[in-house]
Amino acid sequence: MSDRVFLDSNVCLYLLSEDSTKKQIAESLLALPDTVISSQVISETINVGLKKLRLSHQQLKNHINFLQINCDVMII
C-alpha cells in the first residue's frame, strides 16, 4: 500500500514561482505517485492566481488543468 501525498495550495502555487528552489521542490512532490489535491486547493489557487499573481484566465486555466491531470482531486 502506498502513501498518498496531499498538496496544499502553496505547493501548487510554487509551480508558478520564479524561485527555482521552491519550483523544484513543488515539481518533485507533484512527481510522487498518488498525489492528491482538494477542490478547496483548486479554489485557493485560482483566488491567489487572480488576485495576487494577476495571472491571465488562460494561464490559470492551463495551470489548473495541469494540476487536475497530475493529481487526484478530492471534492470537499
GIURPE-V194701 format. One record per residue. N is the residue number from 1. RES is the residue in three letters. SS is DSSP state (alpha for helix, beta for strand, coil for the rest). PSI is psi in whole degrees, -180 to 180 (* if undefined). Layout:
[[N | RES | SS | PSI] [N | RES | SS | PSI]]
This chain:
[[1 | MET | coil | 128] [2 | SER | coil | 152] [3 | ASP | coil | 145] [4 | ARG | coil | 146] [5 | VAL | beta | 119] [6 | PHE | beta | 126] [7 | LEU | coil | 134] [8 | ASP | coil | 163] [9 | SER | alpha | -33] [10 | ASN | alpha | -42] [11 | VAL | alpha | -41] [12 | CYS | alpha | -36] [13 | LEU | alpha | -29] [14 | TYR | alpha | -25] [15 | LEU | coil | -25] [16 | LEU | coil | -1] [17 | SER | coil | 150] [18 | GLU | coil | -11] [19 | ASP | coil | 108] [20 | SER | alpha | -32] [21 | THR | alpha | -49] [22 | LYS | alpha | -42] [23 | LYS | alpha | -43] [24 | GLN | alpha | -43] [25 | ILE | alpha | -45] [26 | ALA | alpha | -42] [27 | GLU | alpha | -39] [28 | SER | alpha | -36] [29 | LEU | alpha | -39] [30 | LEU | alpha | -28] [31 | ALA | coil | -13] [32 | LEU | coil | 148] [33 | PRO | coil | 154] [34 | ASP | coil | 44] [35 | THR | beta | 135] [36 | VAL | beta | 141] [37 | ILE | beta | 164] [38 | SER | beta | 166] [39 | SER | alpha | -30] [40 | GLN | alpha | -40] [41 | VAL | alpha | -41] [42 | ILE | alpha | -46] [43 | SER | alpha | -44] [44 | GLU | alpha | -40] [45 | THR | alpha | -43] [46 | ILE | alpha | -46] [47 | ASN | alpha | -50] [48 | VAL | alpha | -40] [49 | GLY | alpha | -40] [50 | LEU | alpha | -49] [51 | LYS | alpha | -45] [52 | LYS | coil | -45] [53 | LEU | coil | -15] [54 | ARG | coil | 45] [55 | LEU | coil | 152] [56 | SER | coil | 162] [57 | HIS | alpha | -37] [58 | GLN | alpha | -42] [59 | GLN | alpha | -44] [60 | LEU | alpha | -42] [61 | LYS | alpha | -44] [62 | ASN | alpha | -41] [63 | HIS | alpha | -46] [64 | ILE | alpha | -41] [65 | ASN | alpha | -42] [66 | PHE | alpha | -45] [67 | LEU | alpha | -43] [68 | GLN | alpha | -33] [69 | ILE | alpha | -36] [70 | ASN | alpha | -4] [71 | CYS | coil | 153] [72 | ASP | beta | 137] [73 | VAL | beta | 122] [74 | MET | beta | 123] [75 | ILE | coil | 131] [76 | ILE | coil | *]]
